[in-house]
Every structure is written in structure tokens, then in C-alpha cells.
């Protein structure tokens, strides 16, 4: 049986979405984040700003910082290892959906749908 509650739904993009097909920056409403990005046409990101809480081990891919790059102790659940920064030359293929928490998105190229959640 599936989980059917408001908090779960709000965490998985049930607060709306937006279409982005140019190089302008997009931000979610106040106190919200983008929780998923579906690539409609191959894309690259100029900026993908993650909503990280490194001390809690909550790290997401982005252009400004690498996620789970072993800056902390993975044995304490603080961070994993091997993560790298997303470069503006990294191309994401159409049909791909990535999950995480982002406060801002700016495309270098391509088209996406970004889903909003808590």
C-alpha cells in the first residue's frame, strides 16, 4: 500500500512546476525549492544551486559545489565520497529526471520542467 499524505506529496513536486527553455534564471516561490528536474531537450546548466545541509549529510549536485566529495567523515554519515561539481559543459540527456533540492536554476542550453516542493 502506498503512502498518501500531504507532506509526502509536497516533498515530491506537488506544489507546481515551471517550464524553462531559455537562459534566464528561475527560482521557486518563497520557502520552496525545486525537488525534481525533467530534461525535455538535452541541456546544460549555467547555474544549478543546491540547497545543501552538509552537516546533516544532505548534499545535492550543483554547479557551485560538489556533493558528497569527502570533505567530511563518511563513516559518521556526514558525507559520501567521489562527488564532483556539475560543469556548464556537462550535458544531461532528454528523458532524464534528477531529484534533489535546488534554490535556483539557469540553463546554458536545452529545455526542462522543474517541479516545486517543500
N, C-alpha and C positions, 0 to 999 in steps of 0.2 A: 504494500500500500504506500502511495506517495505522501509526501508531506504537503499539506495545504494550509499555509498560514501567511499572513500579510508580511511579516518580517522576512521570511524566505523569499517571497515574491519580489519585494523591494530590493533585495540584495542581488537579484538576477535580472535587472533591467526592466522591471515592470513600471518604471516611472517615466517612460517615454524614450524617445530616440531622436537622433538627428542624422541628416544626410550631409555628407561633406564631399565635394568634388572640385575644390579649388585649394589654393594655398593659404587661405585665411585661417587664423586660429579659431578654434571652437572651445568653449568652456561650458560645463554643466551648470544648472541652477545653483544658487547658494546652498551650501551644506550638502551637496550631492556630488557624486563622482561618475565617471564613465566606468562601467563594470564589464563591458564586452565590446569588441570591435570586430565587425564582419567586413572583410575585404571584398568589394564588389568588382573592382577592376584593379589589377596589380598596382601596389602602392609602395611608397617610401615615405618616411616621416621626417620632416624637418625638426619637429619637436613632439615628444611624447613624454609628458611629465607625470611620473608615477607618484602615487600617494603612499609613500613608504613609511613604515614604522619599524625601523631596523632593529631596535632593542627587543621588540616582540617577535622578530623573525618574519615580519610581514613585508616582503620585498617583491616588487613587480618590475618587469622590463621597462626600460625607458631610454631616452636619448641623453639624459643628464647624468645618469649614474648607472652602474652595473648592479644587478640584483644577484644576491647570493654569490658574492665574489670572495668569500672567506676573510673579510675584514674582521669578523667576529669569530667566536668559537662555535663551529657547527655541532660539537658534542654537547653544548649547552642549549641547543635548539635556537640559537641566536641567528645563525646564518648558514646557508649551504656554501658550496664551493663551485667554482668554474664559470660563474655568470659573467657576461660581457655587456658593454654598452651597445645599444642599438645605434648604428651609424645611419646618416641620411642616404647612404648608398645601399643599405640593406633593403632588399625588395621582398615584400610579402605578397604571396600569390593569391589570386582571386579564389573565392570559396573558403578561405581560411577564416576562422573565428578565434581571436585571442581573448583571454579572460584576465582580469586584474582590477586595478583601481588607478584611474588617471584623472588628474585635475585639469589637464589641457592637452589638446591635440592640434597639430598643424601638419598638413601634408606637404610633401615635396612634389608628389605626383600621385595619380590614382583616384579612386572613389571608395568611400567606406560608409557604413552605417554604424554609428556609435550609440550604445544603449546606456541609459541613465539609471542609476540605483543609489542606495544609501551607502 
